[in-house]
Amino acid sequence: MSIYSQINKNRWRTYLIFALFIFITSGFFYLIGQLFDSASSYFLAGLLFSAVSTFGSYFYSDKIILFSTGARPADKKNFFNFYTVAENLSLAAGLPMPKLYVIDDPSCNAFATGRNPQHASVCATTGLLTKLSRAELEGVIAHELSHIKNYDILLMSIVAVLVGSISLVSDWLMRGIFWGNFSRRDDDRDRNPLIFLVAIIVLIITPLIATMIQLAISRKREFLADADAALLTRYPEGLARALERISQDRNQLRTASMATVHLFIINPFKTQKTLNWLTNLFSTHPPIEERIRILRSM
């Protein structure tokens, strides 16, 4: 697959996710509106909410993500290696210099965000910047720049915001059912047992929907970014060693969430190395051992 076909594919996936998000959110609101005899009003509210969220996720997803992770701008004086590595690799890749951010956290991780190479940011934890050698840091930054060049960041950033929005919608609806109208309408509750079924369905399907949306971003993008990073640095061992060091770090990133887990170079939630097939199937990242093996076979 060429870089141009990958970019085009990511753009179409973005449009599909926008449509899916609007459909799911409006459907949630409409369903709840049916139960409270106000389907059209709820549907319009859901449509408006999903439209605003979609617009906001396209133009402001990077700012939302950086704020939610507690990132702050990184200056050249205090983060010289980070700045010069990103500057040199951006020139080599033919990309504009991204904005650089850091998260004050002892864990090792990094991610890129934005909607295109002209509006891109790369963020790293202070733990990663202090624990990795320059060659290892080059591998990580090259990986993130590859996500920028392939327009993975557009899809990844939008999904992070929309998954968070779906969770908010679900939480709001459930609170409305159990603590709002539900508690004040005992007669309707007795006559309409479907409200219990709807509540259960919403509770079950919402995390599944969020997972499916995240999985709409193929895990192949990580392998592609790894390969592009190796091509950019001409030193695949640097990224392989970085992935080993990051995976062995026992600190967990405190500001990560399920909505942003797919953004990071590896899963920020430390899990057991021995994963069953079902866990791997629903993982947002490919197995780290497989990524390292492929890099070292180059």
C-alpha beads as a LAMMPS data file, in Angstrom:
LAMMPS data file: protein, C-alpha beads

298 atoms
297 bonds

1 atom types
1 bond types

-500.0 500.0 xlo xhi
-500.0 500.0 ylo yhi
-500.0 500.0 zlo zhi

Masses

1 110.0

Atoms # bond

1 1 1 0.000 0.000 0.000
2 1 1 1.409 3.411 -1.011
3 1 1 1.388 6.403 1.310
4 1 1 -1.179 8.108 -0.916
5 1 1 -3.634 5.215 -0.754
6 1 1 -3.130 5.071 3.029
7 1 1 -3.908 8.796 3.348
8 1 1 -7.004 8.437 1.163
9 1 1 -8.164 5.426 3.161
10 1 1 -7.770 7.311 6.436
11 1 1 -9.837 10.187 5.086
12 1 1 -12.679 7.886 4.048
13 1 1 -12.554 6.181 7.446
14 1 1 -12.851 9.601 9.052
15 1 1 -16.013 10.385 7.095
16 1 1 -17.431 6.961 7.956
17 1 1 -16.751 7.461 11.667
18 1 1 -18.391 10.894 11.542
19 1 1 -21.520 9.354 10.002
20 1 1 -21.497 6.436 12.448
21 1 1 -21.127 8.760 15.436
22 1 1 -24.027 10.989 14.320
23 1 1 -26.201 7.926 13.716
24 1 1 -25.411 6.293 17.074
25 1 1 -25.766 9.468 19.138
26 1 1 -29.000 10.580 17.473
27 1 1 -30.324 7.034 17.851
28 1 1 -29.589 7.018 21.569
29 1 1 -31.410 10.290 22.049
30 1 1 -34.341 9.187 19.895
31 1 1 -34.729 5.924 21.801
32 1 1 -34.799 7.688 25.137
33 1 1 -37.212 10.260 23.710
34 1 1 -39.575 7.459 22.744
35 1 1 -39.713 6.336 26.341
36 1 1 -40.548 9.817 27.570
37 1 1 -43.008 10.734 24.789
38 1 1 -40.678 13.318 23.283
39 1 1 -38.907 11.455 20.492
40 1 1 -38.599 14.344 18.039
41 1 1 -37.217 16.760 20.633
42 1 1 -34.673 14.235 21.879
43 1 1 -33.703 13.332 18.305
44 1 1 -33.067 16.982 17.400
45 1 1 -31.044 17.430 20.599
46 1 1 -28.977 14.350 19.717
47 1 1 -28.487 15.546 16.158
48 1 1 -27.327 18.962 17.363
49 1 1 -25.006 17.461 19.976
50 1 1 -23.436 15.030 17.497
51 1 1 -23.018 17.750 14.842
52 1 1 -21.290 20.095 17.294
53 1 1 -19.102 17.245 18.599
54 1 1 -18.156 16.257 15.060
55 1 1 -17.236 19.821 14.116
56 1 1 -15.316 20.305 17.343
57 1 1 -13.453 17.019 17.020
58 1 1 -12.191 17.960 13.551
59 1 1 -10.925 21.429 14.424
60 1 1 -10.144 21.145 18.135
61 1 1 -9.435 17.469 18.846
62 1 1 -5.713 18.115 19.339
63 1 1 -6.350 20.862 21.899
64 1 1 -8.917 18.710 23.713
65 1 1 -6.540 15.737 23.843
66 1 1 -3.546 17.783 24.970
67 1 1 -5.632 19.407 27.691
68 1 1 -7.091 16.099 28.876
69 1 1 -3.635 14.507 29.159
70 1 1 -2.177 17.460 31.047
71 1 1 0.350 18.287 28.330
72 1 1 2.289 21.553 28.327
73 1 1 4.495 23.154 25.632
74 1 1 8.089 21.931 25.478
75 1 1 10.744 24.571 24.914
76 1 1 14.157 24.015 23.345
77 1 1 16.091 25.122 26.422
78 1 1 14.629 22.545 28.820
79 1 1 14.065 19.740 26.311
80 1 1 16.984 20.142 23.927
81 1 1 17.170 16.527 22.722
82 1 1 13.428 16.340 22.150
83 1 1 13.425 19.586 20.188
84 1 1 16.497 18.913 18.038
85 1 1 15.499 15.311 17.262
86 1 1 12.029 16.421 16.140
87 1 1 13.530 19.289 14.132
88 1 1 16.081 17.097 12.322
89 1 1 13.649 14.279 11.564
90 1 1 10.964 16.699 10.346
91 1 1 13.454 18.097 7.829
92 1 1 14.412 14.581 6.738
93 1 1 10.756 13.590 6.335
94 1 1 9.830 16.776 4.488
95 1 1 7.291 17.745 7.148
96 1 1 6.645 21.034 8.940
97 1 1 8.060 21.086 12.454
98 1 1 5.238 19.910 14.762
99 1 1 4.459 21.639 18.023
100 1 1 6.087 19.822 20.921
101 1 1 4.482 19.062 24.264
102 1 1 5.448 17.164 27.397
103 1 1 3.468 15.420 30.123
104 1 1 5.032 15.541 33.567
105 1 1 4.855 11.838 34.321
106 1 1 7.511 9.189 35.125
107 1 1 5.990 6.680 32.684
108 1 1 7.436 6.202 29.180
109 1 1 5.084 7.012 26.317
110 1 1 4.410 9.377 23.438
111 1 1 1.742 10.240 20.893
112 1 1 0.994 12.547 17.976
113 1 1 -2.210 14.475 17.408
114 1 1 -3.702 17.029 15.016
115 1 1 -5.665 17.062 11.776
116 1 1 -2.845 17.391 9.208
117 1 1 0.927 17.962 9.011
118 1 1 0.388 21.735 9.194
119 1 1 -1.575 21.408 12.451
120 1 1 0.261 18.586 14.215
121 1 1 1.690 18.106 17.688
122 1 1 3.975 15.486 19.189
123 1 1 3.788 14.854 22.910
124 1 1 6.107 12.804 25.122
125 1 1 6.234 12.092 28.818
126 1 1 9.131 13.412 30.868
127 1 1 9.837 9.813 31.838
128 1 1 10.411 8.866 28.198
129 1 1 12.635 11.902 27.577
130 1 1 14.861 11.110 30.561
131 1 1 15.074 7.314 30.225
132 1 1 15.656 6.881 26.490
133 1 1 18.935 7.412 24.680
134 1 1 19.023 9.806 21.738
135 1 1 18.960 6.950 19.206
136 1 1 15.929 5.431 20.951
137 1 1 14.226 8.825 21.107
138 1 1 14.823 9.246 17.374
139 1 1 12.993 5.969 16.762
140 1 1 9.982 7.095 18.811
141 1 1 9.787 10.553 17.232
142 1 1 10.193 9.059 13.750
143 1 1 7.276 6.736 14.526
144 1 1 5.078 9.673 15.553
145 1 1 6.122 11.721 12.519
146 1 1 5.117 8.764 10.340
147 1 1 1.634 8.924 11.856
148 1 1 1.566 12.604 10.925
149 1 1 2.769 11.993 7.371
150 1 1 0.237 9.182 6.828
151 1 1 -2.620 11.317 8.232
152 1 1 -3.175 8.708 10.951
153 1 1 -3.373 11.598 13.410
154 1 1 -6.607 12.901 11.855
155 1 1 -8.364 9.590 12.374
156 1 1 -6.797 8.880 15.762
157 1 1 -7.559 12.300 17.232
158 1 1 -11.144 12.390 16.018
159 1 1 -11.822 8.919 17.386
160 1 1 -10.422 9.923 20.793
161 1 1 -12.852 12.846 21.093
162 1 1 -15.878 11.015 19.680
163 1 1 -15.367 7.957 21.884
164 1 1 -15.250 10.278 24.884
165 1 1 -18.428 11.976 23.660
166 1 1 -20.230 8.643 23.355
167 1 1 -19.278 7.833 26.940
168 1 1 -20.616 11.205 28.101
169 1 1 -23.867 10.678 26.211
170 1 1 -24.318 7.225 27.717
171 1 1 -23.592 8.485 31.223
172 1 1 -26.003 11.409 30.795
173 1 1 -28.781 9.161 29.504
174 1 1 -28.327 6.642 32.281
175 1 1 -28.402 9.339 34.942
176 1 1 -31.524 10.802 33.352
177 1 1 -33.233 7.421 33.399
178 1 1 -32.384 6.430 36.953
179 1 1 -32.245 9.757 38.768
180 1 1 -34.361 12.103 36.688
181 1 1 -37.535 11.293 34.853
182 1 1 -37.388 7.669 35.907
183 1 1 -37.756 8.414 39.605
184 1 1 -40.593 10.863 39.021
185 1 1 -42.735 8.686 36.785
186 1 1 -43.652 5.642 38.813
187 1 1 -46.861 5.061 36.842
188 1 1 -45.007 5.078 33.539
189 1 1 -42.383 2.802 35.008
190 1 1 -45.021 0.228 35.880
191 1 1 -46.649 0.465 32.473
192 1 1 -43.438 0.531 30.483
193 1 1 -40.999 -2.194 31.551
194 1 1 -38.996 -1.527 28.373
195 1 1 -37.200 1.209 30.276
196 1 1 -35.290 -1.470 32.186
197 1 1 -34.345 -3.213 28.941
198 1 1 -33.178 0.037 27.351
199 1 1 -31.048 0.861 30.378
200 1 1 -29.382 -2.553 30.256
201 1 1 -28.816 -2.350 26.499
202 1 1 -27.234 1.100 26.763
203 1 1 -24.947 -0.073 29.550
204 1 1 -23.831 -3.115 27.549
205 1 1 -23.422 -1.717 24.061
206 1 1 -21.817 1.643 24.823
207 1 1 -18.352 0.286 25.748
208 1 1 -18.603 -2.158 22.843
209 1 1 -19.370 0.667 20.437
210 1 1 -16.443 2.677 21.770
211 1 1 -14.154 -0.328 21.300
212 1 1 -15.424 -0.969 17.770
213 1 1 -14.818 2.654 16.789
214 1 1 -11.277 2.475 18.117
215 1 1 -10.751 -0.798 16.253
216 1 1 -11.894 0.950 13.065
217 1 1 -8.364 2.278 13.123
218 1 1 -6.515 -0.803 11.910
219 1 1 -3.656 -2.018 14.068
220 1 1 -1.711 -2.240 10.819
221 1 1 -1.116 1.510 11.140
222 1 1 1.328 0.786 13.987
223 1 1 3.300 -1.669 11.863
224 1 1 3.320 0.835 8.997
225 1 1 4.496 3.665 11.280
226 1 1 7.228 1.387 12.669
227 1 1 8.403 0.556 9.142
228 1 1 8.328 4.201 8.055
229 1 1 10.254 5.188 11.195
230 1 1 12.949 2.612 10.424
231 1 1 13.162 3.950 6.880
232 1 1 13.431 7.531 8.123
233 1 1 16.149 6.897 10.721
234 1 1 17.855 4.076 8.799
235 1 1 18.215 2.420 12.219
236 1 1 15.350 0.049 13.128
237 1 1 17.222 -1.155 16.221
238 1 1 16.751 2.270 17.819
239 1 1 12.951 1.971 17.753
240 1 1 13.098 -1.715 18.715
241 1 1 15.140 -0.889 21.827
242 1 1 12.819 2.022 22.618
243 1 1 9.750 -0.226 22.438
244 1 1 11.477 -2.732 24.736
245 1 1 12.351 -0.053 27.257
246 1 1 8.855 1.496 27.154
247 1 1 7.128 -1.882 27.567
248 1 1 9.351 -2.807 30.521
249 1 1 8.646 0.447 32.347
250 1 1 6.299 -0.257 35.261
251 1 1 4.911 3.260 35.654
252 1 1 1.388 3.838 34.357
253 1 1 0.436 7.089 32.670
254 1 1 -1.990 8.705 35.100
255 1 1 -3.722 10.993 32.595
256 1 1 -4.481 8.321 29.982
257 1 1 -8.077 7.212 29.443
258 1 1 -9.911 4.564 27.433
259 1 1 -10.809 7.263 24.891
260 1 1 -7.143 8.112 24.238
261 1 1 -5.485 4.710 24.683
262 1 1 -5.114 4.131 20.932
263 1 1 -3.119 7.354 20.467
264 1 1 -0.001 6.252 22.330
265 1 1 2.954 4.402 20.860
266 1 1 2.126 1.501 23.201
267 1 1 -0.874 0.846 25.422
268 1 1 -0.447 3.141 28.467
269 1 1 -2.329 0.668 30.662
270 1 1 0.141 -2.005 31.700
271 1 1 -1.258 -5.468 31.109
272 1 1 -0.039 -8.999 31.548
273 1 1 2.390 -10.118 28.878
274 1 1 0.514 -13.355 28.401
275 1 1 -2.719 -12.307 26.751
276 1 1 -5.419 -14.603 25.567
277 1 1 -6.667 -14.548 21.999
278 1 1 -9.805 -12.571 22.908
279 1 1 -7.768 -9.802 24.580
280 1 1 -5.510 -9.571 21.541
281 1 1 -8.534 -9.445 19.252
282 1 1 -9.916 -6.357 20.988
283 1 1 -6.575 -4.660 21.621
284 1 1 -5.941 -1.228 20.116
285 1 1 -2.253 -2.100 19.662
286 1 1 -0.531 -5.117 18.088
287 1 1 1.617 -7.266 20.420
288 1 1 4.799 -5.395 21.322
289 1 1 6.895 -8.553 20.861
290 1 1 5.660 -8.839 17.274
291 1 1 6.550 -5.230 16.524
292 1 1 10.046 -5.659 17.943
293 1 1 10.550 -8.918 16.021
294 1 1 9.593 -7.286 12.720
295 1 1 11.845 -4.289 13.335
296 1 1 14.815 -6.538 14.081
297 1 1 14.181 -8.582 10.949
298 1 1 14.551 -5.509 8.725

Bonds

1 1 1 2
2 1 2 3
3 1 3 4
4 1 4 5
5 1 5 6
6 1 6 7
7 1 7 8
8 1 8 9
9 1 9 10
10 1 10 11
11 1 11 12
12 1 12 13
13 1 13 14
14 1 14 15
15 1 15 16
16 1 16 17
17 1 17 18
18 1 18 19
19 1 19 20
20 1 20 21
21 1 21 22
22 1 22 23
23 1 23 24
24 1 24 25
25 1 25 26
26 1 26 27
27 1 27 28
28 1 28 29
29 1 29 30
30 1 30 31
31 1 31 32
32 1 32 33
33 1 33 34
34 1 34 35
35 1 35 36
36 1 36 37
37 1 37 38
38 1 38 39
39 1 39 40
40 1 40 41
41 1 41 42
42 1 42 43
43 1 43 44
44 1 44 45
45 1 45 46
46 1 46 47
47 1 47 48
48 1 48 49
49 1 49 50
50 1 50 51
51 1 51 52
52 1 52 53
53 1 53 54
54 1 54 55
55 1 55 56
56 1 56 57
57 1 57 58
58 1 58 59
59 1 59 60
60 1 60 61
61 1 61 62
62 1 62 63
63 1 63 64
64 1 64 65
65 1 65 66
66 1 66 67
67 1 67 68
68 1 68 69
69 1 69 70
70 1 70 71
71 1 71 72
72 1 72 73
73 1 73 74
74 1 74 75
75 1 75 76
76 1 76 77
77 1 77 78
78 1 78 79
79 1 79 80
80 1 80 81
81 1 81 82
82 1 82 83
83 1 83 84
84 1 84 85
85 1 85 86
86 1 86 87
87 1 87 88
88 1 88 89
89 1 89 90
90 1 90 91
91 1 91 92
92 1 92 93
93 1 93 94
94 1 94 95
95 1 95 96
96 1 96 97
97 1 97 98
98 1 98 99
99 1 99 100
100 1 100 101
101 1 101 102
102 1 102 103
103 1 103 104
104 1 104 105
105 1 105 106
106 1 106 107
107 1 107 108
108 1 108 109
109 1 109 110
110 1 110 111
111 1 111 112
112 1 112 113
113 1 113 114
114 1 114 115
115 1 115 116
116 1 116 117
117 1 117 118
118 1 118 119
119 1 119 120
120 1 120 121
121 1 121 122
122 1 122 123
123 1 123 124
124 1 124 125
125 1 125 126
126 1 126 127
127 1 127 128
128 1 128 129
129 1 129 130
130 1 130 131
131 1 131 132
132 1 132 133
133 1 133 134
134 1 134 135
135 1 135 136
136 1 136 137
137 1 137 138
138 1 138 139
139 1 139 140
140 1 140 141
141 1 141 142
142 1 142 143
143 1 143 144
144 1 144 145
145 1 145 146
146 1 146 147
147 1 147 148
148 1 148 149
149 1 149 150
150 1 150 151
151 1 151 152
152 1 152 153
153 1 153 154
154 1 154 155
155 1 155 156
156 1 156 157
157 1 157 158
158 1 158 159
159 1 159 160
160 1 160 161
161 1 161 162
162 1 162 163
163 1 163 164
164 1 164 165
165 1 165 166
166 1 166 167
167 1 167 168
168 1 168 169
169 1 169 170
170 1 170 171
171 1 171 172
172 1 172 173
173 1 173 174
174 1 174 175
175 1 175 176
176 1 176 177
177 1 177 178
178 1 178 179
179 1 179 180
180 1 180 181
181 1 181 182
182 1 182 183
183 1 183 184
184 1 184 185
185 1 185 186
186 1 186 187
187 1 187 188
188 1 188 189
189 1 189 190
190 1 190 191
191 1 191 192
192 1 192 193
193 1 193 194
194 1 194 195
195 1 195 196
196 1 196 197
197 1 197 198
198 1 198 199
199 1 199 200
200 1 200 201
201 1 201 202
202 1 202 203
203 1 203 204
204 1 204 205
205 1 205 206
206 1 206 207
207 1 207 208
208 1 208 209
209 1 209 210
210 1 210 211
211 1 211 212
212 1 212 213
213 1 213 214
214 1 214 215
215 1 215 216
216 1 216 217
217 1 217 218
218 1 218 219
219 1 219 220
220 1 220 221
221 1 221 222
222 1 222 223
223 1 223 224
224 1 224 225
225 1 225 226
226 1 226 227
227 1 227 228
228 1 228 229
229 1 229 230
230 1 230 231
231 1 231 232
232 1 232 233
233 1 233 234
234 1 234 235
235 1 235 236
236 1 236 237
237 1 237 238
238 1 238 239
239 1 239 240
240 1 240 241
241 1 241 242
242 1 242 243
243 1 243 244
244 1 244 245
245 1 245 246
246 1 246 247
247 1 247 248
248 1 248 249
249 1 249 250
250 1 250 251
251 1 251 252
252 1 252 253
253 1 253 254
254 1 254 255
255 1 255 256
256 1 256 257
257 1 257 258
258 1 258 259
259 1 259 260
260 1 260 261
261 1 261 262
262 1 262 263
263 1 263 264
264 1 264 265
265 1 265 266
266 1 266 267
267 1 267 268
268 1 268 269
269 1 269 270
270 1 270 271
271 1 271 272
272 1 272 273
273 1 273 274
274 1 274 275
275 1 275 276
276 1 276 277
277 1 277 278
278 1 278 279
279 1 279 280
280 1 280 281
281 1 281 282
282 1 282 283
283 1 283 284
284 1 284 285
285 1 285 286
286 1 286 287
287 1 287 288
288 1 288 289
289 1 289 290
290 1 290 291
291 1 291 292
292 1 292 293
293 1 293 294
294 1 294 295
295 1 295 296
296 1 296 297
297 1 297 298
